[in-house]
Amino acid sequence: MTLRIALIGGVFVIAVAAQPAAAKVGPDEAAQLGKNLTPVGAERAGNKDGTIPEWKPMKKRGKTSGEYTTEPVQDVEKPLFTITKANMAQYADKLTEGHKKLLATYDTYKMNVYKTYRDSAWPDEIYKATAENAVKCEIAGTDILDGCKLGFPFPIPKSGAEPIWNHKLKWRGEKVTRYNNQMIVQPNGQFQLTKIVEDVEFSYSNIGKPVPLTKTSGEFLKYLSQTVAPPRLAGTFILVHEKAGTGAEGRAAWLYSPGLRRIRRAPTVCCDNPYEGTDGHQFYDQVDMFNGVLERYSWKLVGKKEMYVAYHGNKLAGPNVKYKDMAQPHHLNSDLPRYELHRVWVVEANIKSGTSHTFKRRKLYVDEDSWNITAADNYDNRDQLYQFQEGHFVVAPTILGGSTVPEVIYHFNSGRYFITAMANEDKPNNFEVNFNEEYFTAAAVQKRTTR
């Protein structure tokens, strides 16, 4: 398969020469992993300007429970420059539409840009499995995977759905308990806090006992959340068995409501149905930037582009920043985020005929080094920018990985914004937790609520 790469409008557009796109690649292409490409598929070299450096992976360090991750170098650095409404035109080609709208709308919004570091790293087992996936893993349509095991499934993507699956299947430890505190921030800066504790067990990205994805077996994680505050929501449980597949095969979910005092199947834990307790400020498929089935959209791999994205946000996610420090009128406190110039894959999703979603179109920006979705421009049925999602990427040297914490959803129609995945005032992630075999079952949740 031959590739042409052209620079159009600042985006490196990939064109595959008149052949059906294939998910897996040939041995010659796969051999570039660990050489010209990093072991997970990013360009190893920096850019010509020197503003994006060569990849230099971090070393494993720190404890896997009871410890927030700090970055001694980045945490004390000063910005190189600041992007504001006054100078945004100078940087427009490297900004998302969401960032442009925030800058144009609010005089108080700014983006402090810092030196770029490319230190994302993963365990050796993930590297090895990713190389094997490159030549074995296949995708049918947008949601059915086959021949994929443990690592990133598509390190050299050929279609728009593949970077999204890399994001969904990334290594995040084998089991974890974490706080996912959330707040709805009003235009005047006042906020309403919700406290949630989440337990997750990963089956696909599980180094000790990986479960492959095949055409007939697609479950890749189990998830259980418990809302602990405020009182009106306390005692709500959501149980999810996340799967590859379409329709009901793509997710099995249950909801326990204290009012009903029973757990029941919940087919509405999907897509653009509002997540419980968010008062409509987050859809289910916006959790972790994007999750759930892809089938309602056509996914296009636009190409790769240099952009300013929220990166190395460990200080923002740490215990020294309080929730009241984050919440300001109209937008997150602009003094807190750290922005860096990185290469991202641009993926566009357009709603399919015969299906429906609040978002007619989504443009997602996927970091090449970590495969995390770092931002998303979401458009309504009039094709107007309706929401902007931003994930503040943090590195996790304790497990060798990384994720977006916190995540913010800006609602341009109301002036409100929603912050999720905060643990600043509670406890850091615990990757040493263990769950018994029955823990992620509806019966176990029902029993737990009747003690």
Kinemage of the C-alpha trace (Angstrom):
@kinemage 1
@onewidth
@group {chain A} dominant
@subgroup {mainchain}
@vectorlist {calphas} color= white
{ca met a 1} P 0.000 0.000 0.000
{ca thr a 2} L 1.421 3.376 -0.974
{ca leu a 3} L 0.856 6.635 0.870
{ca arg a 4} L 0.873 10.248 -0.233
{ca ile a 5} L 1.245 12.947 2.391
{ca ala a 6} L 0.346 16.496 1.424
{ca leu a 7} L 0.226 19.714 3.436
{ca ile a 8} L -3.188 21.323 2.968
{ca gly a 9} L -4.273 24.205 5.166
{ca gly a 10} L -1.677 23.362 7.778
{ca val a 11} L -2.803 19.739 8.086
{ca phe a 12} L -0.775 16.810 6.830
{ca val a 13} L -3.434 14.945 4.870
{ca ile a 14} L -2.986 11.254 4.251
{ca ala a 15} L -4.222 9.749 1.010
{ca val a 16} L -4.196 6.032 0.381
{ca ala a 17} L -3.686 5.177 -3.258
{ca ala a 18} L -6.944 3.826 -4.764
{ca gln a 19} L -7.125 0.695 -2.633
{ca pro a 20} L -9.516 -0.292 0.159
{ca ala a 21} L -8.163 0.936 3.475
{ca ala a 22} L -6.800 -1.875 5.644
{ca ala a 23} L -6.423 -1.707 9.388
{ca lys a 24} L -3.373 -3.896 9.727
{ca val a 25} L -0.168 -2.909 7.934
{ca gly a 26} L 2.540 -4.867 6.179
{ca pro a 27} L 5.765 -6.022 7.848
{ca asp a 28} L 7.822 -3.245 6.214
{ca glu a 29} L 5.636 -0.492 7.669
{ca ala a 30} L 5.390 -2.209 11.038
{ca ala a 31} L 9.199 -2.452 11.154
{ca gln a 32} L 9.340 1.341 11.572
{ca leu a 33} L 7.912 1.005 15.072
{ca gly a 34} L 10.751 1.564 17.513
{ca lys a 35} L 12.871 3.139 14.750
{ca asn a 36} L 11.628 6.195 12.813
{ca leu a 37} L 8.430 5.817 14.800
{ca thr a 38} L 8.156 5.377 18.548
{ca pro a 39} L 7.011 1.930 19.714
{ca val a 40} L 3.400 3.180 19.702
{ca gly a 41} L 3.511 4.926 16.309
{ca ala a 42} L 4.434 8.586 16.886
{ca glu a 43} L 7.162 10.305 14.887
{ca arg a 44} L 10.316 9.865 16.948
{ca ala a 45} L 11.999 13.006 15.602
{ca gly a 46} L 11.100 16.553 16.515
{ca asn a 47} L 9.946 19.162 14.015
{ca lys a 48} L 12.192 21.267 11.762
{ca asp a 49} L 11.712 24.400 13.863
{ca gly a 50} L 12.892 22.676 17.017
{ca thr a 51} L 9.694 23.692 18.818
{ca ile a 52} L 8.695 20.036 19.113
{ca pro a 53} L 11.563 17.902 20.441
{ca glu a 54} L 12.549 14.313 19.835
{ca trp a 55} L 10.723 11.704 21.910
{ca lys a 56} L 12.537 10.944 25.182
{ca pro a 57} L 10.461 8.547 27.280
{ca met a 58} L 10.103 8.992 31.015
{ca lys a 59} L 11.356 6.430 33.507
{ca lys a 60} L 9.082 4.595 35.902
{ca arg a 61} L 9.015 6.145 39.368
{ca gly a 62} L 6.756 6.761 42.335
{ca lys a 63} L 4.156 4.757 44.214
{ca thr a 64} L 1.075 3.196 42.651
{ca ser a 65} L -1.173 4.237 45.550
{ca gly a 66} L -1.379 7.194 47.894
{ca glu a 67} L 0.706 9.515 45.738
{ca tyr a 68} L -0.096 12.336 43.329
{ca thr a 69} L 2.287 12.589 40.401
{ca thr a 70} L 4.489 15.680 40.382
{ca glu a 71} L 6.765 16.941 37.634
{ca pro a 72} L 9.688 18.752 39.333
{ca val a 73} L 10.850 20.433 36.111
{ca gln a 74} L 7.567 21.394 34.484
{ca asp a 75} L 5.798 22.376 37.698
{ca val a 76} L 8.103 25.376 38.295
{ca glu a 77} L 8.613 26.583 34.718
{ca lys a 78} L 7.451 29.958 33.422
{ca pro a 79} L 5.478 30.348 30.167
{ca leu a 80} L 7.325 31.064 26.931
{ca phe a 81} L 4.459 33.308 25.808
{ca thr a 82} L 0.727 33.831 26.259
{ca ile a 83} L -2.028 33.673 23.641
{ca thr a 84} L -4.841 36.200 24.146
{ca lys a 85} L -7.661 37.723 22.128
{ca ala a 86} L -5.242 40.451 21.028
{ca asn a 87} L -2.677 38.132 19.424
{ca met a 88} L -4.676 34.977 18.667
{ca ala a 89} L -4.552 35.582 14.902
{ca gln a 90} L -0.801 35.009 15.056
{ca tyr a 91} L -1.361 31.456 16.334
{ca ala a 92} L -4.716 30.648 14.715
{ca asp a 93} L -3.407 27.771 12.567
{ca lys a 94} L -2.393 25.908 15.732
{ca leu a 95} L -5.593 26.439 17.725
{ca thr a 96} L -8.773 24.383 17.913
{ca glu a 97} L -12.013 26.124 17.016
{ca gly a 98} L -13.005 25.802 20.663
{ca his a 99} L -9.917 27.682 21.811
{ca lys a 100} L -10.533 30.376 19.217
{ca lys a 101} L -14.108 30.838 20.426
{ca leu a 102} L -13.049 31.079 24.071
{ca leu a 103} L -10.376 33.641 23.191
{ca ala a 104} L -12.732 35.676 21.021
{ca thr a 105} L -15.586 35.588 23.537
{ca tyr a 106} L -13.913 36.246 26.879
{ca asp a 107} L -11.307 38.936 27.498
{ca thr a 108} L -10.275 37.038 30.632
{ca tyr a 109} L -9.380 33.851 28.746
{ca lys a 110} L -5.755 33.171 27.810
{ca met a 111} L -3.452 30.260 27.014
{ca asn a 112} L -0.040 30.132 28.676
{ca val a 113} L 2.309 28.233 26.363
{ca tyr a 114} L 5.318 26.400 27.796
{ca lys a 115} L 8.275 24.416 26.528
{ca thr a 116} L 7.240 21.119 24.933
{ca tyr a 117} L 8.218 17.780 26.456
{ca arg a 118} L 7.604 14.426 24.794
{ca asp a 119} L 8.103 11.920 27.566
{ca ser a 120} L 5.035 9.668 27.332
{ca ala a 121} L 6.052 6.072 27.879
{ca trp a 122} L 4.439 2.671 28.332
{ca pro a 123} L 5.541 -0.698 29.724
{ca asp a 124} L 7.653 -2.925 27.474
{ca glu a 125} L 4.792 -5.425 27.290
{ca ile a 126} L 2.620 -2.724 25.681
{ca tyr a 127} L 5.336 -1.950 23.137
{ca lys a 128} L 5.705 -5.603 22.167
{ca ala a 129} L 1.962 -6.163 21.901
{ca thr a 130} L 1.515 -2.974 19.849
{ca ala a 131} L 4.067 -4.191 17.285
{ca glu a 132} L 2.173 -7.479 16.982
{ca asn a 133} L -1.164 -5.681 16.659
{ca ala a 134} L 0.175 -3.601 13.777
{ca val a 135} L 0.262 -6.682 11.530
{ca lys a 136} L -2.613 -8.668 13.066
{ca cys a 137} L -5.330 -6.356 14.383
{ca glu a 138} L -8.255 -5.587 12.066
{ca ile a 139} L -11.431 -3.535 12.274
{ca ala a 140} L -14.768 -4.221 10.560
{ca gly a 141} L -16.762 -1.048 10.096
{ca thr a 142} L -16.185 1.153 13.121
{ca asp a 143} L -16.844 -1.085 16.122
{ca ile a 144} L -15.847 -4.715 15.587
{ca leu a 145} L -12.204 -5.582 16.268
{ca asp a 146} L -10.428 -8.849 15.596
{ca gly a 147} L -6.949 -10.172 16.316
{ca cys a 148} L -6.073 -7.446 18.841
{ca lys a 149} L -4.305 -8.070 22.149
{ca leu a 150} L -3.076 -5.868 25.018
{ca gly a 151} L -1.308 -3.057 23.144
{ca phe a 152} L -2.508 -0.132 21.052
{ca pro a 153} L -4.472 -1.813 18.240
{ca phe a 154} L -3.596 0.562 15.388
{ca pro a 155} L -0.226 2.294 15.863
{ca ile a 156} L -0.123 3.214 12.162
{ca pro a 157} L -3.740 4.269 11.548
{ca lys a 158} L -5.401 4.179 8.147
{ca ser a 159} L -8.967 5.210 9.021
{ca gly a 160} L -10.649 7.671 11.349
{ca ala a 161} L -12.004 5.073 13.752
{ca glu a 162} L -8.567 3.646 14.529
{ca pro a 163} L -7.083 6.531 16.577
{ca ile a 164} L -10.306 6.545 18.605
{ca trp a 165} L -9.839 2.849 19.409
{ca asn a 166} L -6.232 3.541 20.374
{ca his a 167} L -7.603 6.081 22.848
{ca lys a 168} L -10.257 3.717 24.202
{ca leu a 169} L -7.909 0.745 24.654
{ca lys a 170} L -4.869 2.524 26.084
{ca trp a 171} L -3.005 1.033 29.036
{ca arg a 172} L -4.144 2.586 32.343
{ca gly a 173} L -3.067 -0.081 34.794
{ca glu a 174} L -4.885 -3.356 35.410
{ca lys a 175} L -7.250 -2.229 38.180
{ca val a 176} L -7.878 1.172 39.725
{ca thr a 177} L -10.021 3.050 42.217
{ca arg a 178} L -10.210 6.757 41.613
{ca tyr a 179} L -12.199 9.830 42.584
{ca asn a 180} L -14.080 11.449 39.727
{ca asn a 181} L -15.283 14.668 41.298
{ca gln a 182} L -17.290 16.988 39.081
{ca met a 183} L -18.618 20.503 39.135
{ca ile a 184} L -21.028 22.577 37.099
{ca val a 185} L -19.735 26.141 37.030
{ca gln a 186} L -22.251 28.931 36.489
{ca pro a 187} L -21.432 32.081 34.449
{ca asn a 188} L -20.796 33.958 37.716
{ca gly a 189} L -18.231 31.376 38.866
{ca gln a 190} L -20.372 29.662 41.498
{ca phe a 191} L -20.294 25.878 41.306
{ca gln a 192} L -22.108 22.749 42.357
{ca leu a 193} L -19.861 19.826 43.345
{ca thr a 194} L -20.613 16.138 42.844
{ca lys a 195} L -18.356 13.453 44.318
{ca ile a 196} L -18.046 10.068 42.616
{ca val a 197} L -15.835 7.073 43.347
{ca glu a 198} L -15.035 4.797 40.388
{ca asp a 199} L -13.699 1.254 40.276
{ca val a 200} L -12.368 -0.109 36.985
{ca glu a 201} L -10.962 -3.472 35.975
{ca phe a 202} L -9.285 -3.684 32.572
{ca ser a 203} L -9.378 -6.980 30.724
{ca tyr a 204} L -7.897 -6.058 27.339
{ca ser a 205} L -5.070 -3.813 28.560
{ca asn a 206} L -4.128 -6.173 31.366
{ca ile a 207} L -0.481 -7.190 31.341
{ca gly a 208} L -0.934 -10.030 33.807
{ca lys a 209} L -3.855 -11.659 32.005
{ca pro a 210} L -4.769 -9.913 28.734
{ca val a 211} L -8.077 -10.794 27.099
{ca pro a 212} L -7.868 -10.478 23.284
{ca leu a 213} L -10.563 -8.825 21.206
{ca thr a 214} L -12.065 -10.995 18.487
{ca lys a 215} L -15.147 -10.856 16.291
{ca thr a 216} L -17.057 -12.886 18.871
{ca ser a 217} L -15.474 -11.612 22.102
{ca gly a 218} L -15.273 -7.880 22.643
{ca glu a 219} L -15.379 -6.975 26.353
{ca phe a 220} L -12.415 -4.827 27.371
{ca leu a 221} L -13.236 -3.323 30.789
{ca lys a 222} L -15.689 -3.346 33.695
{ca tyr a 223} L -16.661 -0.134 35.466
{ca leu a 224} L -18.624 0.700 38.611
{ca ser a 225} L -19.295 4.211 39.908
{ca gln a 226} L -20.860 5.277 43.187
{ca thr a 227} L -22.066 8.826 43.787
{ca val a 228} L -21.337 9.869 47.371
{ca ala a 229} L -22.412 13.550 47.332
{ca pro a 230} L -24.518 15.669 47.213
{ca pro a 231} L -27.240 13.969 49.311
{ca arg a 232} L -29.864 14.109 46.548
{ca leu a 233} L -27.622 11.941 44.311
{ca ala a 234} L -25.798 9.882 46.946
{ca gly a 235} L -26.200 6.145 46.598
{ca thr a 236} L -26.530 6.100 42.790
{ca phe a 237} L -24.524 3.296 41.147
{ca ile a 238} L -23.711 2.821 37.455
{ca leu a 239} L -22.312 -0.529 36.340
{ca val a 240} L -20.891 -0.921 32.823
{ca his a 241} L -19.358 -3.811 30.904
{ca glu a 242} L -17.650 -2.000 28.034
{ca lys a 243} L -17.369 -3.930 24.782
{ca ala a 244} L -16.358 -3.650 21.164
{ca gly a 245} L -19.401 -4.083 18.966
{ca thr a 246} L -22.495 -2.287 17.721
{ca gly a 247} L -25.886 -1.722 19.319
{ca ala a 248} L -26.486 -3.675 22.520
{ca glu a 249} L -23.302 -5.647 21.844
{ca gly a 250} L -21.262 -2.488 22.345
{ca arg a 251} L -22.130 -2.019 26.013
{ca ala a 252} L -24.031 -3.673 28.815
{ca ala a 253} L -25.048 -1.285 31.580
{ca trp a 254} L -27.070 -1.224 34.792
{ca leu a 255} L -28.297 1.639 36.987
{ca tyr a 256} L -29.129 1.568 40.688
{ca ser a 257} L -31.306 4.423 41.897
{ca pro a 258} L -31.837 4.921 45.650
{ca gly a 259} L -35.415 5.988 44.924
{ca leu a 260} L -36.264 2.666 43.266
{ca arg a 261} L -33.965 0.631 45.546
{ca arg a 262} L -33.186 -1.855 42.812
{ca ile a 263} L -30.674 -2.244 40.022
{ca arg a 264} L -31.972 -2.430 36.473
{ca arg a 265} L -30.645 -2.690 32.962
{ca ala a 266} L -30.009 0.740 31.504
{ca pro a 267} L -29.976 0.863 27.697
{ca thr a 268} L -29.846 4.676 27.910
{ca val a 269} L -26.242 4.593 29.219
{ca cys a 270} L -25.205 5.494 25.715
{ca cys a 271} L -24.428 8.207 23.277
{ca asp a 272} L -26.057 11.618 23.846
{ca asn a 273} L -28.143 10.633 26.853
{ca pro a 274} L -27.112 12.792 29.838
{ca tyr a 275} L -24.840 11.148 32.382
{ca glu a 276} L -26.612 10.660 35.723
{ca gly a 277} L -26.143 13.599 38.076
{ca thr a 278} L -24.629 16.032 35.565
{ca asp a 279} L -27.880 17.931 34.921
{ca gly a 280} L -27.347 17.432 31.192
{ca his a 281} L -23.853 18.919 31.124
{ca gln a 282} L -22.133 15.690 30.033
{ca phe a 283} L -23.338 12.981 27.668
{ca tyr a 284} L -22.425 9.375 28.318
{ca asp a 285} L -20.201 9.261 25.231
{ca gln a 286} L -18.243 12.305 26.474
{ca val a 287} L -16.839 10.463 29.500
{ca asp a 288} L -13.055 10.100 29.061
{ca met a 289} L -13.382 12.555 26.124
{ca phe a 290} L -15.073 9.871 23.998
{ca asn a 291} L -16.296 6.375 24.789
{ca gly a 292} L -18.953 3.920 23.721
{ca val a 293} L -20.005 2.930 20.217
{ca leu a 294} L -18.765 4.758 17.128
{ca glu a 295} L -21.493 3.459 14.828
{ca arg a 296} L -23.619 6.618 14.592
{ca tyr a 297} L -20.826 8.471 12.764
{ca ser a 298} L -18.651 8.211 9.684
{ca trp a 299} L -15.043 8.676 10.835
{ca lys a 300} L -12.468 10.427 8.678
{ca leu a 301} L -8.735 10.530 9.351
{ca val a 302} L -7.974 14.117 8.296
{ca gly a 303} L -4.261 13.954 9.073
{ca lys a 304} L -1.656 15.145 11.537
{ca lys a 305} L -1.152 18.726 12.672
{ca glu a 306} L 0.952 20.756 15.118
{ca met a 307} L -1.327 22.301 17.737
{ca tyr a 308} L -1.279 23.867 21.179
{ca val a 309} L -2.900 21.409 23.572
{ca ala a 310} L -3.208 21.116 27.348
{ca tyr a 311} L -0.248 18.978 28.398
{ca his a 312} L 1.687 18.041 31.545
{ca gly a 313} L -1.204 19.224 33.692
{ca asn a 314} L 0.045 17.350 36.756
{ca lys a 315} L 0.170 20.530 38.826
{ca leu a 316} L -3.418 21.411 37.867
{ca ala a 317} L -4.532 17.898 38.881
{ca gly a 318} L -2.587 17.875 42.152
{ca pro a 319} L -3.531 18.545 45.787
{ca asn a 320} L -2.191 22.102 45.894
{ca val a 321} L -4.901 23.339 43.522
{ca lys a 322} L -8.334 23.535 45.146
{ca tyr a 323} L -11.669 23.374 43.375
{ca lys a 324} L -12.416 27.007 44.233
{ca asp a 325} L -9.098 27.899 42.558
{ca met a 326} L -10.264 26.298 39.304
{ca ala a 327} L -13.750 27.762 39.073
{ca gln a 328} L -13.922 31.229 37.567
{ca pro a 329} L -16.676 32.909 35.538
{ca his a 330} L -17.065 31.503 32.006
{ca his a 331} L -13.927 29.341 31.954
{ca leu a 332} L -11.364 27.432 33.982
{ca asn a 333} L -8.877 29.702 35.772
{ca ser a 334} L -6.503 30.519 32.902
{ca asp a 335} L -3.482 30.835 35.178
{ca leu a 336} L -3.558 27.094 35.939
{ca pro a 337} L -3.407 25.111 32.636
{ca arg a 338} L -0.158 24.406 30.828
{ca tyr a 339} L -0.196 24.380 27.004
{ca glu a 340} L 2.482 22.864 24.783
{ca leu a 341} L 2.963 22.444 21.048
{ca his a 342} L 2.408 18.830 20.026
{ca arg a 343} L 1.568 16.843 16.922
{ca val a 344} L -1.978 15.511 16.998
{ca trp a 345} L -4.037 13.341 14.710
{ca val a 346} L -7.134 15.220 13.530
{ca val a 347} L -10.219 12.997 13.241
{ca glu a 348} L -13.610 14.174 11.988
{ca ala a 349} L -16.876 12.380 12.759
{ca asn a 350} L -20.009 13.139 10.731
{ca ile a 351} L -23.438 11.833 11.661
{ca lys a 352} L -24.682 9.033 9.425
{ca ser a 353} L -27.955 9.289 7.556
{ca gly a 354} L -30.697 7.521 9.494
{ca thr a 355} L -29.080 8.020 12.883
{ca ser a 356} L -29.232 10.886 15.347
{ca his a 357} L -27.100 12.676 17.918
{ca thr a 358} L -27.059 16.154 19.447
{ca phe a 359} L -23.700 16.602 17.719
{ca lys a 360} L -23.980 16.568 13.944
{ca arg a 361} L -20.223 16.764 13.625
{ca arg a 362} L -17.248 16.290 15.932
{ca lys a 363} L -13.619 17.132 15.346
{ca leu a 364} L -11.278 15.327 17.712
{ca tyr a 365} L -7.578 15.947 18.337
{ca val a 366} L -5.581 12.866 19.366
{ca asp a 367} L -2.077 13.226 20.786
{ca glu a 368} L 0.390 11.202 18.675
{ca asp a 369} L 2.541 10.188 21.663
{ca ser a 370} L -0.147 8.951 24.052
{ca trp a 371} L -3.186 8.360 21.802
{ca asn a 372} L -5.254 10.415 24.256
{ca ile a 373} L -7.979 12.636 22.850
{ca thr a 374} L -6.896 16.050 24.092
{ca ala a 375} L -9.687 18.208 22.641
{ca ala a 376} L -12.946 17.998 20.696
{ca asp a 377} L -14.962 20.595 18.783
{ca asn a 378} L -18.636 19.568 18.830
{ca tyr a 379} L -21.127 21.034 16.329
{ca asp a 380} L -24.930 21.112 16.486
{ca asn a 381} L -27.400 20.310 13.714
{ca arg a 382} L -27.000 23.840 12.322
{ca asp a 383} L -23.285 23.088 12.040
{ca gln a 384} L -22.532 25.730 14.673
{ca leu a 385} L -19.884 25.149 17.338
{ca tyr a 386} L -22.000 24.021 20.288
{ca gln a 387} L -19.531 22.650 22.828
{ca phe a 388} L -15.805 22.380 23.313
{ca gln a 389} L -14.183 19.560 25.264
{ca glu a 390} L -10.668 19.865 26.625
{ca gly a 391} L -8.628 17.167 28.355
{ca his a 392} L -5.604 18.222 30.392
{ca phe a 393} L -3.101 15.452 29.785
{ca val a 394} L -1.056 14.237 32.752
{ca val a 395} L 1.794 11.746 32.614
{ca ala a 396} L 1.743 8.821 35.041
{ca pro a 397} L 5.282 7.537 35.657
{ca thr a 398} L 3.967 5.364 38.500
{ca ile a 399} L 2.461 2.924 35.979
{ca leu a 400} L 4.051 4.276 32.769
{ca gly a 401} L 1.054 5.774 31.071
{ca gly a 402} L -1.040 8.908 30.976
{ca ser a 403} L -4.571 10.256 30.798
{ca thr a 404} L -6.559 13.506 30.753
{ca val a 405} L -7.277 14.890 34.226
{ca pro a 406} L -9.301 17.008 34.589
{ca glu a 407} L -11.589 17.294 31.574
{ca val a 408} L -13.668 20.375 30.817
{ca ile a 409} L -16.787 20.794 28.669
{ca tyr a 410} L -17.638 24.366 27.654
{ca his a 411} L -21.314 25.022 26.836
{ca phe a 412} L -21.366 28.008 24.534
{ca asn a 413} L -25.168 28.316 24.519
{ca ser a 414} L -25.411 28.888 28.284
{ca gly a 415} L -22.005 30.208 29.345
{ca arg a 416} L -21.674 27.354 31.818
{ca tyr a 417} L -18.896 24.792 31.884
{ca phe a 418} L -18.498 21.371 33.419
{ca ile a 419} L -15.313 20.009 35.003
{ca thr a 420} L -14.912 16.279 35.605
{ca ala a 421} L -12.246 13.774 36.712
{ca met a 422} L -10.991 15.858 39.628
{ca ala a 423} L -9.326 14.229 42.645
{ca asn a 424} L -7.461 17.259 44.025
{ca glu a 425} L -9.232 17.403 47.398
{ca asp a 426} L -9.662 13.666 47.906
{ca lys a 427} L -7.219 10.851 47.191
{ca pro a 428} L -4.934 9.989 44.246
{ca asn a 429} L -5.542 6.905 42.116
{ca asn a 430} L -5.032 3.535 43.766
{ca phe a 431} L -3.647 1.010 41.275
{ca glu a 432} L -3.070 -1.650 43.950
{ca val a 433} L -6.746 -2.369 44.576
{ca asn a 434} L -8.183 -5.868 44.039
{ca phe a 435} L -11.732 -6.930 43.183
{ca asn a 436} L -13.251 -10.380 43.542
{ca glu a 437} L -14.788 -12.173 40.566
{ca glu a 438} L -18.345 -11.136 41.461
{ca tyr a 439} L -17.608 -7.466 42.152
{ca phe a 440} L -18.721 -6.111 38.765
{ca thr a 441} L -22.088 -7.902 38.648
{ca ala a 442} L -25.584 -6.512 39.070
{ca ala a 443} L -26.263 -8.970 41.903
{ca ala a 444} L -23.199 -7.758 43.836
{ca val a 445} L -24.257 -4.129 43.461
{ca gln a 446} L -27.799 -4.909 44.650
{ca lys a 447} L -26.416 -6.804 47.648
{ca arg a 448} L -24.075 -3.944 48.470
{ca thr a 449} L -26.917 -1.423 48.554
{ca thr a 450} L -29.087 -3.514 50.909
{ca arg a 451} L -26.481 -4.094 53.634
